[in-house]
Amino acid sequence: MMPTRREVLRQVGAVAVLGTITPWWLVRRAHAARREKLIVWMPVTQPPQVETLHKEQCYAYAKQAGIPEHEIEYSRIDIRQWQSKLVAALEAGNPPDVTQPAEKDHFSGVQAARFRGPQHLLDVTDLVETLQRAAGGFFPTALQAVMFHGKAYGVPQAVSPWPLITRMDLLEAAKVDPPTTWDAFIEVCQRVQHPPQLTGYGMCLGLATDADYNILQMIWSDGGGLVEADEKTVALHSSSTIRAVKRIAQMYQTHQIIPDAALSWDNQGNNKAYQARQVLFVLNPSGLYANLAGSDRDLQQVTGLLPVPEGFAGASEALSTNEWLLFKQNPYPEVAKGLVQYYMEPENLRVVMEAAGGRWGPPYAGMYTSAFWQQPALAHWRAMVGRGRPFGAPGPMTAAAAEVLSTNLLARMMHRVLVDHWEAEKAVEDAHRQAVEIYARYPEG
């Protein structure tokens, strides 16, 4: 017979490994009653030192829980195969007990939205409520990414803003201040650039998700957005969106501060241009900055992570999030919850995030007081995370918003203007129509 919850959780009461929160489901000496392994899939997306920490923490939890090592199946999954392997495992009825989306697949909560639909994900509301009492609680956007109708179908694991990644040394050499508005940004680009060796703005304009994020951040700054406050009425066709599209077209065609090649870039194109020192600015997740620690330390030391410039409606950064996902097929859900709770203990999380070097930050609002987060390059991080938005803002990253992103609807809208020479309003109207069709297929957004 499968062990009862009482059997799995025996000897829990006196344990308090998290300090600030009570681990009421932490498992101890339950291995004698287990018939199945604890299966953990970890996508290979992090620096080696982070992958090592994740694995070490998994086995440390198992030891504390009384689970022998041979009852842990810890697998490193190629990011190119994570989603296809997961779909196949779900169809076969044997998904992992615990995983997190591959970095290229996370889309800030979209995997939680995708897999809760077919009733695959475990309801972890109780765990999230417990963790919410740690380290100042979760940032609202991180929490929003896992919630659906008042229940949590994932656990916030990390956050990463999309700052204006900047060659601070070139600004200092030109004796110009970092731009705080898009008008000032254009002026700085024109003053500092000397194409083709150096162009001002490495804006991704290819048919890639980085392009959609870059375009939407410009739309947000002018007061537009993808949807209305009800989170499902498409709001793309607006004067704000048209103004933003026109500004991007002027940057590319008139001011010529965006490289010609940007129209064909994939999600690595802007990264490569910055790493090759061919552009002054890019809008990108902070992973680009963290990666420079291993590829070009000198460039990292002169790189700044600045707030996005303001438009007519102010400024707002995009915010990527990542989540722990736990699946319902697990015969011992409390064991999986215990592992995630162990991972999310603030001290365990701190060493992982700092080892990542600024690639991600903790989703807890109160974990930004350590010396690591006081570095000059990270000075704006906490503020950017606090006001960051998911792609589906003002709502979470719903399945409908994910389809808009994955089909590159906004990038295609810009191609209508820059390649097909459509008027901005016509391109916006067409994109709005397509977005309405997408949202109509998802009654819940």
C-alpha positions in Angstrom: 0.0 0.0 0.0 1.1 3.6 -0.7 2.2 5.2 2.6 -0.2 7.6 4.1 0.5 11.3 4.5 1.0 10.7 8.2 3.6 8.0 7.5 5.4 10.2 5.0 5.5 13.2 7.3 6.3 11.5 10.6 8.9 13.2 12.8 8.3 16.5 11.1 7.0 18.6 14.0 10.3 19.5 15.8 12.2 20.4 12.7 12.8 24.0 11.7 15.4 24.3 8.9 14.2 27.5 7.4 14.4 29.6 10.5 11.7 32.2 9.5 9.1 29.7 8.3 8.0 26.4 9.7 8.7 23.4 7.3 5.6 21.4 8.4 6.0 19.0 5.5 9.7 18.4 5.7 10.3 14.7 5.4 12.5 12.7 7.7 13.3 9.0 7.6 10.4 8.3 5.2 12.5 6.3 2.8 11.5 2.9 4.2 8.0 3.5 3.0 8.8 4.8 -0.4 8.4 2.7 -3.6 9.2 5.4 -6.1 12.2 7.7 -6.7 12.1 11.5 -6.3 12.6 12.6 -9.9 14.2 16.1 -10.4 14.8 17.6 -13.8 17.2 20.6 -13.9 17.6 22.4 -17.3 21.2 23.1 -18.2 20.9 26.8 -18.4 22.9 28.1 -15.5 26.7 28.6 -14.9 28.4 25.4 -13.8 28.8 26.6 -10.2 25.0 27.2 -10.0 24.2 23.7 -11.4 26.6 22.2 -8.8 24.8 24.1 -6.0 21.4 23.0 -7.2 22.5 19.4 -7.2 24.3 19.6 -3.9 21.2 21.2 -2.3 19.0 18.4 -3.7 21.1 15.7 -2.1 21.5 17.7 1.1 17.7 17.8 1.4 17.4 14.1 0.7 19.9 13.3 3.5 18.1 15.5 5.9 14.8 13.9 4.9 16.2 10.4 5.4 16.0 9.5 1.6 19.0 7.5 0.4 20.8 8.8 -2.6 19.7 5.8 -4.8 16.1 7.0 -4.4 16.9 10.3 -6.1 16.9 10.6 -9.8 18.5 13.9 -10.6 18.8 14.7 -14.3 20.4 17.5 -16.2 18.2 18.3 -19.2 19.4 20.0 -22.4 17.4 23.3 -22.7 16.7 22.5 -26.4 14.9 19.3 -25.3 13.2 20.3 -22.0 9.8 21.1 -23.4 9.5 18.2 -25.8 10.8 15.7 -23.2 8.3 17.1 -20.7 5.3 16.8 -23.1 6.4 13.2 -23.9 6.7 12.4 -20.2 3.3 13.8 -19.4 1.7 11.8 -22.3 3.4 8.7 -20.9 2.2 9.5 -17.4 5.6 9.8 -15.8 6.7 13.5 -15.6 9.3 14.6 -13.2 8.3 15.4 -9.6 10.1 18.8 -9.6 11.5 20.9 -12.4 11.9 24.5 -13.6 11.4 25.6 -17.2 14.4 25.9 -19.4 15.4 29.5 -19.6 14.4 29.8 -23.2 11.0 28.4 -22.4 10.0 30.1 -19.2 8.3 33.2 -20.6 7.6 34.4 -17.1 4.9 32.0 -16.0 3.7 30.7 -19.3 4.7 27.1 -18.5 2.6 27.3 -15.3 -0.3 28.5 -17.4 0.3 25.9 -20.1 0.4 22.9 -17.9 -2.2 23.7 -15.3 -4.8 23.8 -18.1 -4.7 20.0 -18.7 -4.7 19.5 -14.9 -1.1 18.4 -14.7 0.4 20.8 -12.1 0.1 20.2 -8.4 -1.8 22.9 -6.4 1.0 24.3 -4.2 -1.0 27.2 -2.6 -0.1 26.0 0.9 3.6 26.0 0.1 3.5 29.4 -1.5 1.6 30.8 1.5 4.3 29.4 3.8 7.1 30.8 1.7 5.4 34.2 1.5 6.3 34.7 5.1 10.0 34.5 4.4 12.3 37.4 3.6 9.7 40.1 2.9 7.5 37.9 0.7 7.4 37.6 -3.0 7.5 40.5 -5.5 3.9 40.9 -6.8 4.9 40.1 -10.4 6.7 36.9 -9.3 3.7 35.8 -7.4 1.3 36.7 -10.1 3.1 34.4 -12.5 2.1 31.3 -10.7 -1.5 32.2 -9.5 -4.7 31.2 -11.2 -8.2 31.8 -9.7 -6.6 32.3 -6.2 -4.5 29.1 -6.3 -0.8 28.7 -6.9 0.4 26.2 -9.6 4.1 26.9 -9.2 6.5 28.4 -6.8 8.4 31.7 -7.7 12.1 30.9 -8.0 13.8 33.9 -9.6 13.4 37.3 -11.2 15.3 39.2 -13.8 14.6 42.7 -15.1 15.3 43.9 -18.7 17.6 46.9 -18.1 19.2 49.2 -20.5 22.6 47.4 -20.7 25.1 50.2 -21.3 28.7 50.9 -22.2 29.4 53.2 -19.3 33.0 53.8 -20.4 31.9 55.2 -23.8 29.4 57.6 -22.1 32.1 58.8 -19.8 34.6 59.3 -22.6 32.0 61.3 -24.5 31.2 63.3 -21.3 27.5 62.6 -21.6 25.1 61.5 -18.8 23.1 58.3 -19.1 19.8 59.1 -20.9 16.6 59.1 -18.9 14.2 59.8 -21.7 13.9 58.3 -25.2 14.5 61.7 -26.8 17.8 62.0 -24.8 18.6 58.4 -25.7 18.4 59.2 -29.4 20.7 62.3 -28.9 23.3 60.3 -27.0 23.3 57.5 -29.6 23.8 60.0 -32.4 26.6 61.8 -30.5 28.6 58.7 -29.4 28.1 56.2 -32.3 30.4 56.0 -35.3 28.9 53.3 -37.6 29.5 50.8 -38.8 32.1 50.1 -36.1 29.8 51.3 -33.3 26.1 51.9 -33.6 23.9 53.3 -30.8 21.1 50.9 -30.1 21.3 47.2 -30.5 17.5 46.8 -30.7 16.4 43.3 -31.7 14.1 43.7 -34.7 14.2 40.1 -36.1 11.4 37.6 -35.7 12.4 36.7 -32.2 10.9 37.1 -28.8 13.6 39.6 -27.7 12.2 41.9 -30.5 8.7 41.5 -29.1 9.9 42.4 -25.6 12.0 45.4 -26.9 9.0 46.7 -28.9 6.5 46.3 -26.0 8.8 48.1 -23.6 8.7 51.1 -25.9 4.9 50.8 -26.2 4.6 50.7 -22.4 6.7 53.8 -22.0 4.2 55.7 -24.2 1.2 54.5 -22.2 0.1 51.6 -24.4 -0.1 47.9 -23.8 -1.2 44.5 -25.0 -4.5 44.3 -23.0 -6.8 46.3 -20.9 -7.1 46.1 -17.1 -9.5 43.1 -17.4 -6.4 41.2 -18.7 -8.1 39.9 -21.9 -9.5 42.8 -23.9 -6.9 43.5 -26.5 -5.7 47.2 -26.4 -2.9 47.2 -28.9 -4.6 49.6 -31.3 -4.1 53.0 -29.6 -2.4 56.3 -30.2 0.3 55.2 -27.7 1.2 52.1 -29.7 1.2 54.1 -33.0 3.5 56.7 -31.4 5.9 54.0 -30.2 6.0 52.3 -33.6 6.7 55.6 -35.3 9.6 56.3 -32.8 11.2 52.9 -33.5 10.9 53.5 -37.3 12.5 56.9 -36.9 15.3 55.3 -34.8 16.0 52.8 -37.6 15.3 54.8 -40.8 15.8 58.5 -39.9 18.2 58.6 -37.0 20.0 55.4 -38.1 20.9 54.4 -34.6 19.9 50.8 -35.0 22.1 48.5 -37.1 20.7 47.4 -40.4 21.4 43.8 -39.5 19.0 44.0 -36.5 16.1 43.1 -38.8 17.4 39.6 -39.1 18.7 39.0 -35.6 17.5 36.1 -33.5 17.6 36.2 -29.7 21.4 36.0 -29.7 21.9 38.8 -32.2 21.7 41.7 -29.8 23.8 39.8 -27.3 26.5 39.1 -29.8 26.6 42.7 -31.0 27.1 43.9 -27.5 29.8 41.3 -26.7 31.6 42.3 -30.0 31.5 45.9 -28.8 29.5 47.0 -31.8 26.6 48.7 -30.0 26.4 51.2 -27.2 23.1 50.0 -25.7 20.9 46.9 -25.6 17.6 46.1 -23.8 18.1 42.5 -22.6 17.7 40.4 -19.4 20.6 40.7 -17.0 22.0 37.3 -18.1 24.0 39.1 -20.7 25.8 41.0 -18.0 26.4 37.9 -15.9 27.8 36.0 -18.9 30.5 38.6 -19.4 32.1 37.4 -16.2 33.3 34.4 -18.0 33.6 35.7 -21.6 34.9 39.2 -21.3 35.6 40.5 -17.7 37.0 43.8 -19.0 33.7 44.5 -20.8 31.7 43.5 -17.8 33.6 46.0 -15.6 32.5 48.9 -17.9 28.9 47.7 -18.3 26.0 49.3 -16.5 22.5 48.1 -15.9 20.4 51.2 -16.2 16.6 51.9 -16.0 14.7 52.0 -19.2 14.3 55.6 -20.6 11.0 57.3 -20.1 8.5 58.0 -22.8 5.3 60.0 -22.6 4.0 57.8 -19.8 7.2 57.2 -17.8 9.3 54.1 -17.8 8.8 50.4 -17.0 11.1 47.5 -17.4 10.0 44.0 -18.5 10.4 41.4 -15.9 11.2 37.8 -16.5 10.4 35.3 -13.8 11.2 31.6 -13.3 9.2 29.1 -11.3 9.5 25.6 -9.7 6.9 23.3 -11.2 5.6 20.2 -9.3 3.4 17.6 -11.1 0.3 15.8 -9.8 1.4 12.4 -10.9 4.0 12.4 -8.0 2.9 9.7 -5.5 4.7 11.6 -2.7 3.8 15.3 -3.2 4.9 16.3 0.3 8.4 15.1 -0.5 8.6 17.3 -3.6 7.2 20.2 -1.7 9.8 19.7 0.9 12.6 19.8 -1.7 11.3 23.1 -3.2 10.9 24.6 0.3 14.6 23.6 1.0 15.7 25.3 -2.3 13.7 28.4 -1.4 15.2 28.8 2.2 16.7 32.3 2.0 20.3 31.3 2.7 20.2 28.4 0.2 18.7 30.7 -2.4 21.2 33.5 -1.6 24.3 31.4 -2.4 22.7 30.2 -5.7 21.7 33.7 -6.8 25.1 35.3 -5.9 26.9 32.4 -7.6 24.9 33.3 -10.8 26.6 36.7 -10.7 23.5 38.8 -11.5 21.9 36.5 -14.0 18.8 36.2 -11.8 17.8 37.6 -8.5 15.7 36.2 -5.6 11.9 36.6 -5.9 11.8 37.7 -2.2 11.6 41.4 -1.8 13.7 41.5 1.3 16.8 39.7 0.0 18.6 42.7 -1.6 20.5 44.0 1.4 23.6 41.8 1.1 26.9 43.3 -0.1 26.5 41.5 -3.5 23.4 43.6 -4.4 25.1 46.9 -3.4 27.6 46.6 -6.3 27.5 49.8 -8.5 26.4 47.7 -11.6 23.4 46.4 -9.7 22.4 49.6 -8.0 19.1 49.9 -10.0 18.2 46.2 -9.9 15.8 46.3 -6.8 13.9 49.3 -8.2 13.6 47.8 -11.7 12.3 44.5 -10.3 9.8 46.3 -8.1 8.2 48.1 -11.1 8.8 45.3 -13.6 6.0 43.9 -15.7 5.3 40.6 -17.4 4.7 40.5 -21.1 0.9 40.1 -20.5 0.7 43.2 -18.2 -1.4 44.4 -16.5 -2.3 40.7 -16.1 0.0 37.7 -15.8 1.6 35.8 -18.7 -1.5 33.9 -19.8 -1.6 31.3 -22.6 -3.0 34.0 -25.0 -0.2 36.4 -24.2 2.3 33.6 -24.7 0.9 32.9 -28.1 1.2 36.6 -29.0 4.9 36.4 -27.9 5.8 33.0 -29.5 4.3 34.0 -32.8 6.3 37.3 -32.8 3.2 39.3 -33.5 4.9 42.6 -32.5 8.0 41.9 -34.4 6.0 41.1 -37.5 4.1 44.4 -36.9 7.4 46.3 -37.1 8.4 44.4 -40.2 5.3 45.6 -41.9 6.5 49.1 -41.3 10.3 48.7 -41.9 10.3 46.1 -44.6 6.9 46.3 -46.3 6.6 50.1 -45.9 3.2 50.1 -44.3 2.0 53.1 -42.4 2.3 52.7 -38.7 -1.4 52.9 -38.0 -2.2 50.2 -40.6 0.4 47.9 -39.1 -0.9 48.4 -35.6 -4.5 47.8 -36.7 -3.5 44.6 -38.4 -1.5 43.4 -35.3 -4.5 44.3 -33.1 -6.8 42.2 -35.3 -4.5 39.2 -35.0 -4.2 39.6 -31.2 -8.0 39.7 -30.9 -8.2 36.4 -32.8 -5.6 34.9 -30.5 -7.4 36.0 -27.3 -10.7 34.7 -28.6 -9.3 31.2 -28.5 -8.5 31.5 -24.8 -11.7 32.6 -23.0 -9.8 32.9 -19.7 -7.0 35.1 -21.3 
